Amino acid sequence: MRSPGRALAALLGGLILLALAPRFGARLLSERPVTEIGHAHALAVDPVHRDVLWIGGHNGLVRVTAGRVWRQIGRQGYDMMGFVMSPAGRGTMLTSGHPGPRDRKPEPLGVEISRNRGRTWRPLALAGKADFHAMAVSTANPQVLYAWNVFGREGLYRSRDGGRSWTSLGIRGPQRIFALAVHPERPEVVLAGTAGGLLISEDAGETWATLASSLRKGSITAVATHPRDPRIIYAYGMERGVGLIRSQDGGRTWTSQGFFLGERDAVEALAIDAEDAGIVYLATFNGDLYRSADGGKSREQWTSRGKILERR
């Protein structure tokens, strides 16, 4: 027969577990191991934990730690066509795209926000009215965002209040944008990788010009600015002889990094480490993910067609 003391201890233990379940149980349910990530649309290096890479993609949000621990985050089945993480380091993320089959959300999602590193999401703006296929946030002022909408009133959008409201700028220059990146010190300066080359706007998207004459033609499918050094920019061009390129003078001149995928594939998303500009992550349209420690000249492949590869 159990003693009164043991019975009381068991009761108290059960009550404690019951009290903690909503907090820690929800966390366990919102994180699960994965063996494949599908198609990645956007990448972000965590501003606090440098060994953490966030992937927004066709199968939702994935967190990668040191290239070895892969976790699906959140219980939503979103197809994250656009995704950014706030550089403020408070775990805030924004996404746009499509709900999953079990998500009772409008189609398209508009803009949703998470304040707990992707575990839960809530509507923020333009529900059912916008499908952003490219998004970028300012490092200097995280309240400033840019996005390219492919649904309804198409074209470039700008927010100056953290995504709560958006101004449609229409199609004033770029006809088709693949990727956006913001100058790390000047929120009004934004780059756009387009079907007609690499463009720059110095007035918050109102007017546009070609950034470099050498990148006037051909599709630029990805572009990323270094979070702290405005001189460093990476981009990927589909024209033969372009591929992955890097600028160390703000876009005036470019150097090939020797990585070209030909006509079969192209880089869709880039992310640069804030401390080491040589550490860059690359995701392709076909579902391959790479990490490079030397600016893209050599690469370690992490996924192949969306499936996670075993690392030695």
C-alpha atoms as a printed R data frame, in Angstrom:
    type eleno elety resid chain resno      x      y       z
1   ATOM     1    CA   MET     A     1  0.000  0.000   0.000
2   ATOM     2    CA   ARG     A     2  1.370  3.409  -1.028
3   ATOM     3    CA   SER     A     3  2.224  5.729   1.852
4   ATOM     4    CA   PRO     A     4  0.434  9.095   2.166
5   ATOM     5    CA   GLY     A     5  3.743 10.876   1.537
6   ATOM     6    CA   ARG     A     6  4.387  9.070  -1.734
7   ATOM     7    CA   ALA     A     7  0.814  9.566  -2.869
8   ATOM     8    CA   LEU     A     8  1.087 13.294  -2.218
9   ATOM     9    CA   ALA     A     9  4.412 13.486  -4.107
10  ATOM    10    CA   ALA     A    10  2.907 11.663  -7.077
11  ATOM    11    CA   LEU     A    11 -0.088 14.001  -7.083
12  ATOM    12    CA   LEU     A    12  2.113 17.093  -6.974
13  ATOM    13    CA   GLY     A    13  4.320 15.719  -9.752
14  ATOM    14    CA   GLY     A    14  1.295 15.099 -11.920
15  ATOM    15    CA   LEU     A    15 -0.011 18.607 -11.344
16  ATOM    16    CA   ILE     A    16  3.374 20.102 -12.272
17  ATOM    17    CA   LEU     A    17  3.522 18.089 -15.516
18  ATOM    18    CA   LEU     A    18 -0.029 19.127 -16.314
19  ATOM    19    CA   ALA     A    19  0.843 22.781 -15.743
20  ATOM    20    CA   LEU     A    20  3.960 22.593 -17.939
21  ATOM    21    CA   ALA     A    21  2.332 20.615 -20.749
22  ATOM    22    CA   PRO     A    22  0.799 23.590 -22.592
23  ATOM    23    CA   ARG     A    23  4.199 25.250 -22.806
24  ATOM    24    CA   PHE     A    24  6.645 22.414 -23.437
25  ATOM    25    CA   GLY     A    25  4.175 20.029 -25.045
26  ATOM    26    CA   ALA     A    26  3.345 22.606 -27.689
27  ATOM    27    CA   ARG     A    27  7.041 23.113 -28.342
28  ATOM    28    CA   LEU     A    28  7.603 19.385 -28.821
29  ATOM    29    CA   LEU     A    29  4.647 19.132 -31.172
30  ATOM    30    CA   SER     A    30  5.917 22.088 -33.210
31  ATOM    31    CA   GLU     A    31  9.389 20.595 -33.782
32  ATOM    32    CA   ARG     A    32 10.031 17.287 -35.460
33  ATOM    33    CA   PRO     A    33 12.974 15.675 -37.269
34  ATOM    34    CA   VAL     A    34 12.912 15.607 -41.068
35  ATOM    35    CA   THR     A    35 14.783 13.685 -43.744
36  ATOM    36    CA   GLU     A    36 13.865 15.985 -46.618
37  ATOM    37    CA   ILE     A    37 13.010 19.644 -46.984
38  ATOM    38    CA   GLY     A    38 11.566 19.763 -50.485
39  ATOM    39    CA   HIS     A    39 12.037 22.940 -52.469
40  ATOM    40    CA   ALA     A    40 13.563 25.943 -50.655
41  ATOM    41    CA   HIS     A    41 12.330 29.409 -51.605
42  ATOM    42    CA   ALA     A    42 14.239 31.568 -49.095
43  ATOM    43    CA   LEU     A    43 17.149 31.307 -46.645
44  ATOM    44    CA   ALA     A    44 18.088 33.272 -43.532
45  ATOM    45    CA   VAL     A    45 21.054 32.987 -41.184
46  ATOM    46    CA   ASP     A    46 19.883 33.423 -37.601
47  ATOM    47    CA   PRO     A    47 21.068 36.873 -36.369
48  ATOM    48    CA   VAL     A    48 21.812 35.513 -32.883
49  ATOM    49    CA   HIS     A    49 22.914 31.908 -33.465
50  ATOM    50    CA   ARG     A    50 25.276 31.860 -36.445
51  ATOM    51    CA   ASP     A    51 25.233 28.082 -36.766
52  ATOM    52    CA   VAL     A    52 21.474 28.104 -37.400
53  ATOM    53    CA   LEU     A    53 20.084 28.387 -40.921
54  ATOM    54    CA   TRP     A    54 16.374 28.920 -41.539
55  ATOM    55    CA   ILE     A    55 14.748 27.599 -44.695
56  ATOM    56    CA   GLY     A    56 11.358 28.780 -45.911
57  ATOM    57    CA   GLY     A    57 10.057 26.526 -48.633
58  ATOM    58    CA   HIS     A    58  7.453 24.343 -50.238
59  ATOM    59    CA   ASN     A    59  7.236 22.098 -47.172
60  ATOM    60    CA   GLY     A    60  7.110 24.895 -44.606
61  ATOM    61    CA   LEU     A    61  9.810 26.131 -42.225
62  ATOM    62    CA   VAL     A    62 12.958 24.112 -41.475
63  ATOM    63    CA   ARG     A    63 15.699 24.924 -38.962
64  ATOM    64    CA   VAL     A    64 19.184 23.537 -39.567
65  ATOM    65    CA   THR     A    65 21.767 23.594 -36.772
66  ATOM    66    CA   ALA     A    66 25.424 23.190 -37.764
67  ATOM    67    CA   GLY     A    67 24.317 21.351 -40.880
68  ATOM    68    CA   ARG     A    68 23.514 18.246 -38.839
69  ATOM    69    CA   VAL     A    69 20.295 18.721 -36.876
70  ATOM    70    CA   TRP     A    70 17.268 19.274 -39.122
71  ATOM    71    CA   ARG     A    71 13.889 20.167 -37.642
72  ATOM    72    CA   GLN     A    72 10.540 21.026 -39.179
73  ATOM    73    CA   ILE     A    73  9.168 23.980 -37.210
74  ATOM    74    CA   GLY     A    74  5.479 24.686 -36.697
75  ATOM    75    CA   ARG     A    75  2.397 22.606 -37.353
76  ATOM    76    CA   GLN     A    76  1.328 24.592 -40.394
77  ATOM    77    CA   GLY     A    77  1.629 23.137 -43.875
78  ATOM    78    CA   TYR     A    78  2.444 26.454 -45.536
79  ATOM    79    CA   ASP     A    79  4.140 26.742 -48.899
80  ATOM    80    CA   MET     A    80  6.401 29.673 -47.987
81  ATOM    81    CA   MET     A    81  6.934 31.453 -51.288
82  ATOM    82    CA   GLY     A    82  8.348 34.475 -49.464
83  ATOM    83    CA   PHE     A    83 10.135 34.414 -46.110
84  ATOM    84    CA   VAL     A    84 12.299 36.801 -44.050
85  ATOM    85    CA   MET     A    85 13.675 36.840 -40.517
86  ATOM    86    CA   SER     A    86 13.963 40.130 -38.688
87  ATOM    87    CA   PRO     A    87 17.601 41.135 -38.126
88  ATOM    88    CA   ALA     A    88 16.603 42.512 -34.710
89  ATOM    89    CA   GLY     A    89 17.230 39.062 -33.215
90  ATOM    90    CA   ARG     A    90 13.922 38.676 -31.376
91  ATOM    91    CA   GLY     A    91 12.680 35.641 -33.257
92  ATOM    92    CA   THR     A    92 10.313 37.579 -35.518
93  ATOM    93    CA   MET     A    93  9.625 36.157 -38.984
94  ATOM    94    CA   LEU     A    94  7.313 37.039 -41.853
95  ATOM    95    CA   THR     A    95  6.052 34.780 -44.611
96  ATOM    96    CA   SER     A    96  3.747 34.793 -47.619
97  ATOM    97    CA   GLY     A    97  2.482 32.061 -49.885
98  ATOM    98    CA   HIS     A    98 -0.141 29.353 -49.635
99  ATOM    99    CA   PRO     A    99 -1.833 27.420 -46.833
100 ATOM   100    CA   GLY     A   100 -1.541 23.658 -46.617
101 ATOM   101    CA   PRO     A   101 -4.458 21.257 -47.160
102 ATOM   102    CA   ARG     A   102 -5.262 21.222 -43.420
103 ATOM   103    CA   ASP     A   103 -4.723 24.925 -42.750
104 ATOM   104    CA   ARG     A   104 -7.930 26.892 -42.414
105 ATOM   105    CA   LYS     A   105 -6.461 30.017 -43.948
106 ATOM   106    CA   PRO     A   106 -7.294 32.170 -46.993
107 ATOM   107    CA   GLU     A   107 -5.692 31.474 -50.364
108 ATOM   108    CA   PRO     A   108 -3.245 33.116 -50.753
109 ATOM   109    CA   LEU     A   109 -2.045 33.770 -47.205
110 ATOM   110    CA   GLY     A   110 -1.129 37.418 -47.665
111 ATOM   111    CA   VAL     A   111  1.468 38.229 -45.001
112 ATOM   112    CA   GLU     A   112  1.704 36.292 -41.730
113 ATOM   113    CA   ILE     A   113  3.975 36.906 -38.748
114 ATOM   114    CA   SER     A   114  5.593 34.700 -36.129
115 ATOM   115    CA   ARG     A   115  7.119 36.095 -32.946
116 ATOM   116    CA   ASN     A   116  8.352 32.760 -31.585
117 ATOM   117    CA   ARG     A   117 10.747 31.592 -34.305
118 ATOM   118    CA   GLY     A   118  8.140 29.960 -36.469
119 ATOM   119    CA   ARG     A   119  6.276 27.809 -33.969
120 ATOM   120    CA   THR     A   120  3.003 29.694 -34.480
121 ATOM   121    CA   TRP     A   121  1.806 32.208 -37.072
122 ATOM   122    CA   ARG     A   122 -0.961 34.779 -37.281
123 ATOM   123    CA   PRO     A   123 -2.298 36.994 -40.089
124 ATOM   124    CA   LEU     A   124 -0.668 40.418 -40.417
125 ATOM   125    CA   ALA     A   125 -1.817 41.949 -43.723
126 ATOM   126    CA   LEU     A   126 -3.338 41.366 -47.177
127 ATOM   127    CA   ALA     A   127 -4.959 37.999 -46.380
128 ATOM   128    CA   GLY     A   128 -6.377 36.585 -49.607
129 ATOM   129    CA   LYS     A   129 -4.952 39.535 -51.560
130 ATOM   130    CA   ALA     A   130 -1.204 38.968 -51.920
131 ATOM   131    CA   ASP     A   131  1.215 36.175 -52.748
132 ATOM   132    CA   PHE     A   132  4.748 37.504 -52.290
133 ATOM   133    CA   HIS     A   133  7.314 35.415 -54.180
134 ATOM   134    CA   ALA     A   134 10.243 37.559 -53.061
135 ATOM   135    CA   MET     A   135 10.698 39.437 -49.785
136 ATOM   136    CA   ALA     A   136 13.510 41.477 -48.221
137 ATOM   137    CA   VAL     A   137 13.912 43.284 -44.903
138 ATOM   138    CA   SER     A   138 16.215 46.181 -44.040
139 ATOM   139    CA   THR     A   139 19.009 45.454 -41.567
140 ATOM   140    CA   ALA     A   140 19.273 49.144 -40.665
141 ATOM   141    CA   ASN     A   141 15.536 49.491 -40.083
142 ATOM   142    CA   PRO     A   142 13.566 46.213 -39.778
143 ATOM   143    CA   GLN     A   143 10.342 48.176 -40.162
144 ATOM   144    CA   VAL     A   144 11.167 48.585 -43.867
145 ATOM   145    CA   LEU     A   145 10.347 45.660 -46.157
146 ATOM   146    CA   TYR     A   146 10.001 45.099 -49.899
147 ATOM   147    CA   ALA     A   147  8.103 42.335 -51.683
148 ATOM   148    CA   TRP     A   148  7.103 41.195 -55.163
149 ATOM   149    CA   ASN     A   149  3.454 40.187 -55.535
150 ATOM   150    CA   VAL     A   150  2.231 37.756 -58.211
151 ATOM   151    CA   PHE     A   151 -1.471 37.698 -57.229
152 ATOM   152    CA   GLY     A   152 -4.213 40.250 -57.785
153 ATOM   153    CA   ARG     A   153 -2.592 43.668 -58.002
154 ATOM   154    CA   GLU     A   154  0.823 42.450 -59.109
155 ATOM   155    CA   GLY     A   155  4.125 44.245 -58.764
156 ATOM   156    CA   LEU     A   156  6.429 45.675 -56.114
157 ATOM   157    CA   TYR     A   157  5.145 46.408 -52.596
158 ATOM   158    CA   ARG     A   158  6.758 48.369 -49.766
159 ATOM   159    CA   SER     A   159  6.084 48.471 -46.036
160 ATOM   160    CA   ARG     A   160  7.415 50.992 -43.537
161 ATOM   161    CA   ASP     A   161  5.719 49.611 -40.421
162 ATOM   162    CA   GLY     A   162  7.048 46.075 -40.152
163 ATOM   163    CA   GLY     A   163  4.574 44.564 -42.603
164 ATOM   164    CA   ARG     A   164  1.326 45.762 -41.034
165 ATOM   165    CA   SER     A   165  0.484 47.905 -44.065
166 ATOM   166    CA   TRP     A   166  1.801 47.895 -47.634
167 ATOM   167    CA   THR     A   167  2.002 50.360 -50.499
168 ATOM   168    CA   SER     A   168  1.674 48.996 -54.018
169 ATOM   169    CA   LEU     A   169  4.295 50.502 -56.312
170 ATOM   170    CA   GLY     A   170  3.068 48.523 -59.316
171 ATOM   171    CA   ILE     A   171  5.405 47.596 -62.137
172 ATOM   172    CA   ARG     A   172  7.398 50.815 -62.540
173 ATOM   173    CA   GLY     A   173 10.639 49.299 -63.751
174 ATOM   174    CA   PRO     A   174 11.199 45.594 -63.128
175 ATOM   175    CA   GLN     A   175  8.885 43.388 -65.165
176 ATOM   176    CA   ARG     A   176  9.639 40.187 -63.293
177 ATOM   177    CA   ILE     A   177 11.498 40.019 -60.008
178 ATOM   178    CA   PHE     A   178 13.120 36.811 -58.782
179 ATOM   179    CA   ALA     A   179 14.868 38.191 -55.695
180 ATOM   180    CA   LEU     A   180 15.187 41.346 -53.569
181 ATOM   181    CA   ALA     A   181 17.917 42.608 -51.230
182 ATOM   182    CA   VAL     A   182 18.203 45.808 -49.177
183 ATOM   183    CA   HIS     A   183 21.320 47.895 -48.589
184 ATOM   184    CA   PRO     A   184 22.482 47.162 -44.999
185 ATOM   185    CA   GLU     A   185 22.847 50.854 -44.080
186 ATOM   186    CA   ARG     A   186 20.349 52.658 -46.340
187 ATOM   187    CA   PRO     A   187 16.796 51.277 -46.205
188 ATOM   188    CA   GLU     A   188 15.810 53.261 -49.304
189 ATOM   189    CA   VAL     A   189 18.317 51.392 -51.484
190 ATOM   190    CA   VAL     A   190 17.034 48.062 -52.799
191 ATOM   191    CA   LEU     A   191 18.398 45.609 -55.366
192 ATOM   192    CA   ALA     A   192 16.274 43.402 -57.594
193 ATOM   193    CA   GLY     A   193 17.309 40.301 -59.479
194 ATOM   194    CA   THR     A   194 15.065 40.305 -62.536
195 ATOM   195    CA   ALA     A   195 14.512 38.671 -65.903
196 ATOM   196    CA   GLY     A   196 16.249 41.735 -67.346
197 ATOM   197    CA   GLY     A   197 19.385 41.848 -65.208
198 ATOM   198    CA   LEU     A   198 20.326 43.260 -61.801
199 ATOM   199    CA   LEU     A   199 18.574 46.543 -60.995
200 ATOM   200    CA   ILE     A   200 18.941 49.113 -58.227
201 ATOM   201    CA   SER     A   201 16.559 51.668 -56.757
202 ATOM   202    CA   GLU     A   202 17.845 54.460 -54.529
203 ATOM   203    CA   ASP     A   203 14.433 55.940 -53.748
204 ATOM   204    CA   ALA     A   204 12.655 53.012 -52.074
205 ATOM   205    CA   GLY     A   205 11.450 51.394 -55.264
206 ATOM   206    CA   GLU     A   206 10.059 54.455 -57.037
207 ATOM   207    CA   THR     A   207 12.580 54.430 -59.921
208 ATOM   208    CA   TRP     A   208 15.111 51.874 -61.157
209 ATOM   209    CA   ALA     A   209 18.405 51.649 -63.027
210 ATOM   210    CA   THR     A   210 20.812 48.884 -64.031
211 ATOM   211    CA   LEU     A   211 23.381 48.326 -61.288
212 ATOM   212    CA   ALA     A   212 26.203 47.215 -63.598
213 ATOM   213    CA   SER     A   213 26.433 47.304 -67.389
214 ATOM   214    CA   SER     A   214 27.813 43.763 -67.383
215 ATOM   215    CA   LEU     A   215 24.593 42.540 -65.746
216 ATOM   216    CA   ARG     A   216 22.173 44.335 -68.045
217 ATOM   217    CA   LYS     A   217 21.065 41.175 -69.877
218 ATOM   218    CA   GLY     A   218 19.908 37.768 -68.751
219 ATOM   219    CA   SER     A   219 18.059 36.620 -65.667
220 ATOM   220    CA   ILE     A   220 19.483 37.293 -62.198
221 ATOM   221    CA   THR     A   221 17.696 34.691 -60.088
222 ATOM   222    CA   ALA     A   222 19.229 35.451 -56.669
223 ATOM   223    CA   VAL     A   223 20.871 38.394 -54.916
224 ATOM   224    CA   ALA     A   224 22.003 39.011 -51.330
225 ATOM   225    CA   THR     A   225 23.730 41.907 -49.589
226 ATOM   226    CA   HIS     A   226 26.009 41.386 -46.619
227 ATOM   227    CA   PRO     A   227 24.148 42.278 -43.389
228 ATOM   228    CA   ARG     A   228 26.906 44.664 -42.236
229 ATOM   229    CA   ASP     A   229 29.208 45.479 -45.150
230 ATOM   230    CA   PRO     A   230 27.476 47.303 -48.048
231 ATOM   231    CA   ARG     A   231 30.439 46.626 -50.328
232 ATOM   232    CA   ILE     A   232 29.776 42.879 -50.433
233 ATOM   233    CA   ILE     A   233 27.024 41.535 -52.688
234 ATOM   234    CA   TYR     A   234 26.414 38.066 -54.092
235 ATOM   235    CA   ALA     A   235 24.235 37.283 -57.104
236 ATOM   236    CA   TYR     A   236 23.518 34.469 -59.511
237 ATOM   237    CA   GLY     A   237 23.001 34.906 -63.263
238 ATOM   238    CA   MET     A   238 21.691 32.320 -65.699
239 ATOM   239    CA   GLU     A   239 23.695 33.623 -68.643
240 ATOM   240    CA   ARG     A   240 26.658 31.458 -69.619
241 ATOM   241    CA   GLY     A   241 29.780 32.973 -68.117
242 ATOM   242    CA   VAL     A   242 27.923 34.501 -65.159
243 ATOM   243    CA   GLY     A   243 26.716 31.967 -62.570
244 ATOM   244    CA   LEU     A   244 27.598 32.842 -58.987
245 ATOM   245    CA   ILE     A   245 29.309 36.229 -58.778
246 ATOM   246    CA   ARG     A   246 30.558 38.442 -55.965
247 ATOM   247    CA   SER     A   247 31.169 42.165 -55.689
248 ATOM   248    CA   GLN     A   248 33.410 43.769 -53.073
249 ATOM   249    CA   ASP     A   249 32.768 47.368 -54.118
250 ATOM   250    CA   GLY     A   250 29.002 47.732 -53.857
251 ATOM   251    CA   GLY     A   251 28.212 46.328 -57.284
252 ATOM   252    CA   ARG     A   252 30.544 48.314 -59.533
253 ATOM   253    CA   THR     A   253 32.698 45.297 -60.412
254 ATOM   254    CA   TRP     A   254 32.055 41.575 -60.141
255 ATOM   255    CA   THR     A   255 34.123 38.411 -59.866
256 ATOM   256    CA   SER     A   256 33.014 34.946 -60.922
257 ATOM   257    CA   GLN     A   257 33.080 32.382 -58.112
258 ATOM   258    CA   GLY     A   258 33.288 29.497 -60.570
259 ATOM   259    CA   PHE     A   259 29.862 27.993 -59.883
260 ATOM   260    CA   PHE     A   260 27.518 27.706 -62.876
261 ATOM   261    CA   LEU     A   261 24.663 25.191 -63.136
262 ATOM   262    CA   GLY     A   262 23.962 25.628 -66.827
263 ATOM   263    CA   GLU     A   263 20.449 25.365 -68.209
264 ATOM   264    CA   ARG     A   264 19.354 22.517 -65.924
265 ATOM   265    CA   ASP     A   265 19.184 24.548 -62.708
266 ATOM   266    CA   ALA     A   266 19.908 27.929 -61.064
267 ATOM   267    CA   VAL     A   267 20.366 29.397 -57.605
268 ATOM   268    CA   GLU     A   268 17.059 30.632 -56.189
269 ATOM   269    CA   ALA     A   269 18.106 31.854 -52.742
270 ATOM   270    CA   LEU     A   270 21.279 33.146 -51.064
271 ATOM   271    CA   ALA     A   271 22.173 33.949 -47.455
272 ATOM   272    CA   ILE     A   272 25.414 35.416 -46.096
273 ATOM   273    CA   ASP     A   273 26.894 35.007 -42.626
274 ATOM   274    CA   ALA     A   274 26.980 38.352 -40.794
275 ATOM   275    CA   GLU     A   275 30.426 37.761 -39.258
276 ATOM   276    CA   ASP     A   276 32.217 36.026 -42.127
277 ATOM   277    CA   ALA     A   277 31.360 37.220 -45.643
278 ATOM   278    CA   GLY     A   278 32.947 34.091 -47.083
279 ATOM   279    CA   ILE     A   279 30.288 31.851 -45.537
280 ATOM   280    CA   VAL     A   280 27.391 31.738 -47.951
281 ATOM   281    CA   TYR     A   281 24.421 29.396 -48.366
282 ATOM   282    CA   LEU     A   282 22.877 28.616 -51.746
283 ATOM   283    CA   ALA     A   283 19.561 26.916 -52.574
284 ATOM   284    CA   THR     A   284 18.633 25.918 -56.121
285 ATOM   285    CA   PHE     A   285 15.330 25.574 -57.932
286 ATOM   286    CA   ASN     A   286 15.809 21.798 -58.143
287 ATOM   287    CA   GLY     A   287 16.096 21.410 -54.368
288 ATOM   288    CA   ASP     A   288 19.862 21.356 -53.821
289 ATOM   289    CA   LEU     A   289 21.315 23.209 -50.819
290 ATOM   290    CA   TYR     A   290 24.993 24.126 -50.384
291 ATOM   291    CA   ARG     A   291 27.204 25.773 -47.795
292 ATOM   292    CA   SER     A   292 30.442 27.457 -48.776
293 ATOM   293    CA   ALA     A   293 33.177 28.846 -46.524
294 ATOM   294    CA   ASP     A   294 35.125 30.580 -49.293
295 ATOM   295    CA   GLY     A   295 32.560 32.703 -51.077
296 ATOM   296    CA   GLY     A   296 31.162 29.912 -53.208
297 ATOM   297    CA   LYS     A   297 34.370 28.735 -54.837
298 ATOM   298    CA   SER     A   298 34.034 25.372 -53.111
299 ATOM   299    CA   ARG     A   299 30.860 23.989 -51.616
300 ATOM   300    CA   GLU     A   300 29.560 21.319 -49.300
301 ATOM   301    CA   GLN     A   301 26.256 19.922 -50.506
302 ATOM   302    CA   TRP     A   302 23.634 19.461 -47.781
303 ATOM   303    CA   THR     A   303 20.600 18.367 -49.806
304 ATOM   304    CA   SER     A   304 19.982 16.787 -53.198
305 ATOM   305    CA   ARG     A   305 16.592 17.367 -54.804
306 ATOM   306    CA   GLY     A   306 15.221 18.206 -51.380
307 ATOM   307    CA   LYS     A   307 16.563 15.136 -49.591
308 ATOM   308    CA   ILE     A   308 19.028 15.653 -46.745
309 ATOM   309    CA   LEU     A   309 22.425 14.099 -47.365
310 ATOM   310    CA   GLU     A   310 24.424 12.327 -44.674
311 ATOM   311    CA   ARG     A   311 27.501 14.283 -43.660
312 ATOM   312    CA   ARG     A   312 30.784 12.566 -42.870
